[in-house]
Amino acid sequence: MHGTDDQIVPYDGSAPLSAKLLKNGTLKSYEGLPHGMLSTHPDILNPDMLAFFKA
């Protein structure tokens, strides 16, 4: 999970590379969301996290 407007850990320099480090890694991108997206947009992220945990 990574917001494309992350000003702390820029998306292009980290998100795709992080997903590649994990054997079964998957990147889920959130257009326009910031670094603190878990706090600022729980209505968007919580359902996706719940679906991930149930899978």
N, C-alpha and C positions, 0 to 999 in steps of 0.2 A: 504494500500500500504506500503510495507516494503522491503527494499533491504536486501538480505541475507548476504552481506558483510558490514553491518553497524557497524562501530567501536565505534560510540558514544552511540547508543541504541542497544545493541546486539539483534539480531533477536530471538534467542531461548528464551531469558528471557522476551520478551515483545510482539512480534507480535501475536502469538497465543492467549495470554492472553487478549490483547487489543480487538481483534475481539469478544471474548466471552462476553465482557462487554456490548456490544450493542445487543439489542433485535434481530435485523435483520442484524447483522454485518457479513461482508464477508472479508476474508483476501486475498489480491492479492500479491503474493510474486514475487520478481524480482531477479533471480539468479545472484549473483556476483555484484549487484549494491550497492553503498555506501550510507551513511547517506544523503548526499546532492544530491541525485539522481534526484530531480526535476530540479535542475540547470544543472547537468552534462549530463543528458539523456532525455531532453524534447521530443526528437523524439520518444522515446519509451513510455513515460508516458502520454503525452498530448492526444493521441488518446484514451487511456484507460480512462482518466479522462472525456473526452468529451462524450464517450459512457455511462459512469456512470451518468453524469448530464442529458443526454437525456432520460435515463431509468425511 
